[in-house]
Amino acid sequence: MARIAVTGAAGNVGRVTVETLGSDHDVTPITHREREGLDSVILDVRDEDALTEAFEGHDIVVHLAANPNPDAAWDSVYEVNIGGTYNVYEAALAADVDRLVFASTNHVHQMYNIADPARPETLAADAEAVGVSDPARPDSYYGVSKVFGEALGNYYADRHGLEVLNLRIGWLLTAEEVREKMDEEEDVARYVRAMWLSPDDCAQGMRRAVEAPLPDSPLAVNLVSANDDRYLSLTETMRAIGYRPRDNSATVVE
């Protein structure tokens, strides 16, 4: 059993993470305000000292806290997504944490296949495959902030020996939410089908992210479901951490 701190525990991915890890590990949810039904440590990721205190005695940090809006302005992602992520890494180092799982995003590569550069969550019909090691092409300030977060993690892995997993997470939705979004414009619906991450696959992926031995550090992998329309490779995720996605957006919308 590992002691795991989860920032951003009240978000969609955070709640799945806390629930799935809580059955076998000692999990400390961290949120920036009180949330009904969630007993958490309340702090602001802009407060490095508070983070260090919260991380003390933990083996792993799962860093999910961020402004996740791809339409967010620069100022609104700068303090939390960039400054806050720096604080998380500094606190993890000070607290002698062994592994940090960083919630990155598909948006670090989305500009390769975007249908409209002014609308981040759209996908061209002729989307090409994008590998994990292909150069970053973020589609938004949000995407830029996650490229920074990955680079920062790589630095802490190489400089300080921290185990770092950059997890490029897709769009967590229920099957019903996916079906509802099929009524939107086709380039939006196509993006949803490509980036869908089912709750079950999310739970499995987060569990593998904290439990699987890492063959390399730092390591970057994609986390989406086994969608027919995906363009992001899952080969590295399956080989490196043993991820075996079971869901496919094609079977949800057929």
N, C-alpha and C positions, 0 to 999 in steps of 0.2 A: 504493500500500500504506500502510495506516494502522497506527500502533502502538496497540493496544487492551488495556486492563487489564480483567479480568473478576473481580469479587469473587464469592464463592459458587460458584466454578468446579467444585466437586465435587458440587454438587446435580444433580438431573435436568435442569433447564433449563440449568444451567451447563455440563454435559458436552456437550449438544447445541450450545450456543453456541461453546464452544472448538473443537469439531470442525469446525463449518461455517465459522467465521471463520478458522481456522488455515490453510486452503488458500490464502488470498489475502492475509492480513494477518499482521503480527507480533503475536501474542497472548501476553499475560502472565497465566496463571491465578493467582488468589489464593485461598487456602484458609486456614481457621483451624487445620488440623492436616494432617499428612502423609496422603496418600491413595494407595493402590496404583495404579500405572499412570498417575499424573498428576504431572508435574514442575511444581511450583508455588512461588510465594512464600508463605511461611507467616507469617500475622500475625492479629491480632485487630482487628476494625473499631472496637473501643473505644479503639484506640491511634492517635490522629490523626497523630502524628509518623511512625509506621511507614507509614501510608497515604500521606502526602505523599512520602516517600522512594520508595515503590513506584510512585507515579503519575508521577514525574519522567520527562520525555521522551515521555510518551504523548499521543496526540491525543484519544482517546475512553476513557471509563470506562463499562463496563456493570456496574451495581450490582445484583447478585442476592442477596447475602448477607443472610439474615434468618431469623428463626424463622417458618416458614410454616404453623404449626399453627393452624387457626381456633378450636381449643379452648384455646389457650394462655392462661394467666393474665397479668394486667397486668404483673407484675414481670418475667416471662420475655420479653416483647416490648419492654419499655421501654428497656433498655440497648442491645440490638442493633438493633432496628428503628427506634427513634427516636434515641437517642444515637449509634448507629453510623452512621445515615444522615446526621446532622448532620456527623459527622467526615468522611465520604466527600465531602460537598459542600465543606467547608472545605479538605480536602486537594486536591481537584480544582482549586479556585480557586488555591491556593498553588502548585500544579504547572503552572498555565497550561494546563489541559486545555480543549479546544475544545467537546466535547459530552459530556453525561452521559445515558445511557439508564437510567432508573430502573424496576426491576421492581415495578410496582404489581400490582393484582389485581382480578379480578371481584368480590371481596368488598367493595369500596368501594360497590357498588350492589346487593348481594344482598338486602338487607332489603326492597326493593321487591316481590320475588316469592318470598320464602321460604315454605316450607310450614309450618315450625314454627320460631318465633323462637329456641327453645332448641337447635335443631340446624342450624348454619350451612349445611351442604352438603345442603340439601333444596330442592325447587322445586315451587311450586304448579302445579296443572294449568292454571289460567287465567292464566298468566304474561303480563304486558304488556310491550311493547317499552320499553326504556330507552335514552335517547340519551346520548352521551358528555358532553354539557354539563348533563345533569340533576343536581340537587343530590345530594351524597354521602349514602348511607344505609347505612353499614357494618353488618355482621352480627355483629361480634366485635371483641375488642381487637386481633386481627391486622388486621382491616379498618380499624380506627381508626388503627393505626400507619401503614398505607399511605396513608390520607387525609392524615395529617401529612406523610409523605414527598413526596407530590405537591405539597402547599402549600409545603413547603420548597424544592422544585425550582422552583416558580413564582417564589418570591422571588429565588432566585439568578439565574434567567433575567432577571427584570425589573430587579433591582438591579445585577447584575454582568455581564450580557450573555452568560452561559453558555448554549449551546444545550442545551435540556432536552426530552427525550421521555419522558413518563410512559406506560409500556407496561402496560396492564391485561391481564395474562396469565391464560389459562384453565387447565384441568387437563390437564397433559401426561401422556398415557397411550399405551401401545401399543394396537393394535387388539384384541389378545388380552386385555389388561387391561380394556378397555371391555366386551367380551363377558362377562367374568367378573363385572363389577359389575352386569350386568343381572339377576342372581339376588337382588339386594338389594331392599329395599322400593321401591315404585314412585316415591315422591317423591325417593328417593336416585338411582335409576336415571335418572329424568327430568333431574335436575341434571347427572349425568354426560353424558348425551346433549347437553345444552345447552352445557356448558362444555368439551367435549372439544377439546384441541389436539393434533393428531397430531405425531409427531416431524418429519415432513417439513415440515408447515406451520410448526412452531416454528422449524426451521432457516431457512426462507425469511423468516419474520417478523423474526428476530434479524438476519439479513443486511441486510434492508431498513432496519432500525432504525439501523444504523451507516453504511450506504452512501448512503441516499437523502437528497437535499437536503430540509431541513425548510422547508415554506412559512411556518410560524410557530414561534415559541418564546416561552413554553413550549407544548407540544402534548401532548394526551392522546388515546390511541387504544386500542381493544380488540384483543386478539390471541387469537382462538379459531378453530377450523376452521369451514368453511361448513356448519354443522349445521342441519338442518331445525328442530330444537327450540330453537335459540338465541333469546335475547331481547335480547342486546347487539348494537348496530349495528356493522357492519364497513365501512360506507360511508366513514367518515372515514379508516380505516386504508388502504383501497384507494386513495382519492384522494390522501391526504397522503404516503404512503410507497411506494405502488405494490404493496401486498400483494395477492396473488392466491391465496387458499386453494384447495386442490384436494381436500381430504378432507371427508367428511360422516359423522357418527356413524350416520345412518340407514342408510347402505349397509353399515356394519360389523355392525349388530345385526339386519338384516333376515333 
